[in-house]
Amino acid sequence: MNISTGGAYSDLDRPPLHPAALRRALLVPGGFWTDLRVVEETGSTNADVAAAARDGALEGLVIVAERQSAGRGRLGRQWQSPPRAGLALSVLLRPALPPGRLGWLPLLAGVALAESVRRVARIDAYLKWPNDLLLRGDRKTAGILAEAADGAVVLGIGLNTTLREDELPRPDATSLALGGAMSTDRDPLLRALLRSIADWYTRFTEHGGDPEASGLREEYVLHCGTLGRRVRVDLPGGGTLEGVASGIDGDGRLQVTDRFGAGQAVAAGDVVHARLD
C-alpha cells in the first residue's frame, strides 16, 4: 500500500537514496571513486558529468539523480522515469588506453550491471548486445550510453527498479519489480554496481585494455543473451543484416553469420532478437 505524505517519502515503495551512507561506503581511502553526488533532479546526468569533465573533474566522479527529466539512451532515445523509480547515474573515466580499446567500456559497464542485478536483485538478467539489460521475455530494464567528453569518457546508466506497468515508456520495457526481483532496494544495487565497475575497469586498464587478458570478453560472453539467437541488425547507414549471432570478437563487435555461412562483424547497430518459440 502506498501512503501519500508528500516529499521524498510520498511513495513508500520508492524511498530516497542515502547520500551520506553511500559516500561512506564508496569514497574510501585508496579506492577508485573520488566524488559521489546525489541530486534531486537534473536534465541529464551524462550532460552534468561531461560539464564537470570539461572543468577538470577527477576520474571517479559519480552523479546520481533521483529524477532525470531529459535522459538519453542509445540512438537518441529518451530515458525517463518517475522520481526514485530507478537508478539514473553517470560516471567519469579518464582511461589511458589506445583509442581502439575504448569501445569495450560500455560493454564493461554492461557486465558490471548484469553482475550487480543478478547478485542483489536475485533475478535472471542478461545482456542484449551491446549493453541493454533484459529480463525474461526480452523486456528491457536498463540501458547504457557512453559519450566522449574533452578526452574523458562518460558512462551513463539507467535502470528501472520499481516502475509499474502503467508507467512503462514502451511495450518492451519492464522493471526489476515487474520482473519478480527479490529486492529492488536502490542503495545496495548502486553500491554493488559501482564496486563492480571499479573492479572491472581497474582490471581492464591494468591489462592495457586487453579484453582477453583481463577476462572481460569471457565474462561478457557469459552474460550475453544475444549469442546463439537469430537476429536482425538495423545498421546505422540504413540497411539490415540478418543471421545468427555467433560471437563477440576482440574489438567487442557482434559477429553475425548469415544463412549462407558468411560472417560479418557489426560495430554498431540496433539488434532485434527473433522471438523464442
N, C-alpha and C positions, 0 to 999 in steps of 0.2 A: 504494500500500500504506500502511495506517495502522499506526503502531507506538505502542503504549500505553506511555507512560513516566510518566504521572501529571502533574498540574498543568496549566498553561495550554498546554503543548505535547504533551498526551496524544494529540491528533489533529493530525497534521502537515498535513492539508488545511485546518485551521482555526487558524492562528496568531493570537495576540493582537494587538490594536491596539498602536500605539506612541505613548502619550500625549505624551511629550516632543517627538517629531518632529512630531506633529500640531499641538501648540501653537506650535512654532517656525514652522511653515508658515502657520498661520491667524491667530494673535494678533499681527498686525503693526501697527506704528505707523500711525495714520490709517485702519486697517481697520475693518470693521463688527463683527467678532466680538470680544467683550470677555473671555470666560472659557470654557474648554473643560475639562470634567471627564469622565474615563473611569472608570466604576465597574465592579467585577467582577460585581455582581448587584444588582438592585433589583426592587421590585414593578412600578412604572410610572415611566418617565422623564417622562411628562406630569405625573403627580402630583408628582414631585420638582421639576420646573421651576415648576409652579404654586405650590408652597410657597415656593420661592425668590422668585417674583414678589411674593407677599404680604409677604415680608421685605424687599422693596425692591431686589431684584437689578436690575442694569442690563440694558437691551436688549442682545442679542447673546450671552447665556448659552447654552451648549450642554451638555447632559448626554447621554452615550452609555453604554449598558450592554452589557457582554459577554453578559449573560443577563438577560432580563426575565421575571419569573415571573407577573405579573398585568397584562400589557399589554392594551390595549383598542383595538378598531377601531371603525369606524362602526357605528351601530345596535346598540351594546352587545356586539358580537362580541369574542371573545378573540383575542389575537395573541401566540403563544408560539413559541419555537423552542429547540433545544439551544444550549449555550454556544458563542459565536463562530461560529454558523452563519448569521449575518445581521447587519444593522445595525439597532439599535434606539436611536433618539435623539429628543430633543425640543429645540426652540429657543424662546427668549423674544423676542417682538416687542412693542414699545410704539408702535404706529402712531398718529400724529396725523392721522387721516383721518376723513371723515364715516362714521357707522355703516353706511350703505348700501354702502360700498366694501369693508367688511371681509370680505364673502363671497367676494371674489376671492383672499384669502390662501391657502386650501387649494388652489385651482386653480393659483396661482403656485408653490406647493411641488410640485405635480404636474408642471408644466412643467420645473422645475429637476431633478426626479428623472428624468424621461424623457430630458432632455438628457444628464445625467451617465451614466446607464446606457448609452445609445447610444454615448457618446464613450469611456468607459473599458472597459465590458464588450464593446463592439462586437457588439451584438445588437439585433435589431429589436424594440423595446419600444414600447408605445403606451398611451394613457390611455383608461380607461372612465370616462365622466362620473360623478361629478365628479373623482375623483382616484385611482382604483385603477390600478396599473400592471400591464399584462397582457403576456404573451408569446404566441407562436404557439399557436393553439387556444383563445384567450380564457382562458388559465390565469393566475391572479393570482400575482404575485411580490412586490407591495408595496402598502401602503395608507397613508393619511394621515388623521390625526384632529386637527382644530382645536378648541380649547376656550378660552373666556374665563376669565381669572384676575385678579381685582382690577384691572380696567381694562386689562390686558395681554392678549395673545393667545399661546397656547402651540400650537406646531405639532409634532405627533408623527409620526414616520415609521418604518415597519417594512419592511425589505427583506430577503427571503430570498436569501442568496447561495449557500450550499453545502448546503442541505437535500437529503437523499436521499429516494428515493421512499417508503421505509417510515417516514419522519419527517414527511411532509406532514400538516397538520392536517385537510385536507378534499380531496375528489377533484378539485376545480377549482383547487387551488393548485399552485405549482411554485416553482422556484428558478432563479437565473441558471445554476448548474452544469447542472441538468437541461435547461435550455433551450438549452444549447450555447454559452454565453458564452465568448469568447476569454480573458477574465480575470475572476476572482472575488476579486481582492485588495481587501480592505475599506479599507485605508489610502487608496489613490488614489480609490476610489469616494467615501469620506467627504469628502476634500478637494475633489473636483470638485463634489459635491452642495452643500457649504456655500458654496463660492465662487459657484455658480450662484444659490443662494437669495439671497445678499447682493447680487449684481448685479441680479437682477430686483426685489428688494424696494427697493433704492435707486432704481432707475429708476421703479418704480411710485409710491413715495411722493413723489419729486421732481415727478411729474406730478399730484399731488393725488389719487392713486388712480384716475386715468382709465385704463381698460384699453385704450382706443383709442390715446390719445396716447403711452402707454408702450410700445405694441406687444405688450402681454401677451395681449390677446384673439386677435390674429392668430397668435401663437405657440402659444397653447393649441389653437386650431382645427387647426393643423398637426400636432400630436401626438395629437389626439383620434380614437381608432378607433371611437367610438360614432356619429359623424356619418355619415349615409347608410345606416345599418343599421336594420332593423326591430327594434323594442324593445318590451319590456313594462316599465312602471314601476310598481312596488308603492309606493303613496303612503303617507305617514305616517299618514293618517287611516283607512286600511283599504281602499280602492278601488284600482283599477288603471287604467292608461292604456296603450293600445296604438297603435302607428303607426310612422312613420319619423322618426328623429332628424334634424331638418332644420337645426338651427343652435344657436348659443350667443348669447344676447342680451347687451346691455350690462351686465346685472346678474349675468352668469355662469350664468343659468338655461338649462336644456336646452329647446329648442323641439321639440315633437313634433307632427307632422301626421298626423291620423287618416285613415281610408280615405275619409272624405267631404271631405277637403281642409281641414278645420278645424284650426287650430293652437292649441296650448296651451303655456304656459311653465311648466316644473317647477322649483321652487326646491329641493326635497328629495325624495328617494325612492331606492329600490333598483332599479337598472337591470339588466335581463336582456337580453342580446343574443340575437337569433334566430340559430340555427345557420346557418353558411355552407355552401351546397351545394358 
